[in-house]
Amino acid sequence: MGVLEEGPRRLGGGQSRCLYCGLPADRVATLEQDWVLLEPDMTPLAHTVPAEHRWIELSDGRVTVYGVCPPDPFQRCRIEHRLACSAQPQPDLWPWLTTLRAENGRRVERQADPEPPEPPEQWPDAG
């Protein structure tokens, strides 16, 4: 085995757009050789997320569901974008997720709003 000079190799994932709301989501490989869309920039404390919805990032860049109960109180996890997607009907799983879904809905509306028109280079003489 050789020495890794650049650190561990990460599996290519990147970002994809949600087919329902159009917001970006992180596309990440799972241990089961599948892909999952995770909510970007969202790493809640694992104990605040039900066990079947906790995705833990592994050292090689893949993720797996982390069903250990109770988790370490400082462990962070990821959640699937579908749970935070404002365009997909979901039950109220936990209060902060409902707030996140509402904020994502506002983000979609802001993206759909057209840009304000550019001001004219020279204002008319009003005076």
N, C-alpha and C positions, 0 to 999 in steps of 0.2 A: 504494500500500500504506500502510496506517495503522500507527501506532505501537502496540505492545502495552503496555498499562499494567499488566496483571495477570500478565504472564508468558505462556509458551506454553500454548495450550489443550490440555487432556488429554482423551483419549477416555474416556468413562464405562465403567467395568468393575465395580469393587466386589468383593465376596466372594460366593462360592457355597459350598454344602456338597457335599462329595464324595458321590456316590451309593453308594459302596462302604463307606466308613468313617464318614462323617458329620462329619468334621473340616472346618473352613473352609479354603478355598483362594482365592487371588487370581485373579479372572477378568480376563484381559488380552487386548486385541486384538492380532492379528499383522499383519505387512505384507501377508499374503495375504487380508485381509479375513475372517479367521476368528477364533476365540477359543481360548485355551488356559488351563487351570487350572494356576497355578504355586504352589509351596510358599511360604506366607507367611513373612516375616521370615527368609528363607534366601538369602544371597548369597555363595556360596563363591567362592574364587579360581578364575578360568576355567581355569587350567592343571591344576586338580585334577579337572575334569569332562571326559569324552570330548567331542570336537568336535561330534558329532551331538546332544548333549544340552544344549549351552550356549545359553541364551536371554539375549540382551542387550537391555536397555531403551534405547529411542530417546528423543530429546528430546520427541516428541509423545505419549509414553506407550505406544506400541505396542512389541512385542518381535519379535525375529527370531532364528533360529538362527545362531550365530556359529561357523563352522567354520574360522576362521583358525588355522593351526598353525605354530609355537607362538604362543599368545596372549601379549599383554603380561603380564609376571609380576605386575602389580598390578591387572589387569582383573578385575572382579567380574561374575558372571553369576547367572542364576536357573535353577532346574530345575523340570520338570513335577511336579505333585503326584502323578501316577500312579506315578512312580518311588519316591516316599517313602511311598506309601499302604500301610499295613500289611495291608489287606484284599485286595490284589491280588497274585497270585503273580508274583514277579519273580526273575530270576537275581541273583546277588551281583555287581553291576556294579563297585563299588568299596567298600572297607571302611567309610568314613564314612557312605555311604548306607545300608548295612545297619544301622548304629547308629541313624541317623535313623528308619528304618522301625520298629525295635524301640521307640524312644521314642514314635513316633506310635501304636503299638499300645497302649502303656501309657496314653497320653492318652485313647484311645477307651475303655479299661476304666474310667478314672477318671470319664469322662462318664457311663458306664452305671451306675456305683455310685449307689444312692439316697442322698439326703441323710440324715445321722443325725437321729433324732427330736429335736425341741425338748425341752429339760429342763423339768420341771414348774415352774410359777411358785412353788409352795411345796413344799419337800421334806417328806416324812413325818417325824413325830417318832419317831426311832429310839432314844430314849433314856433 
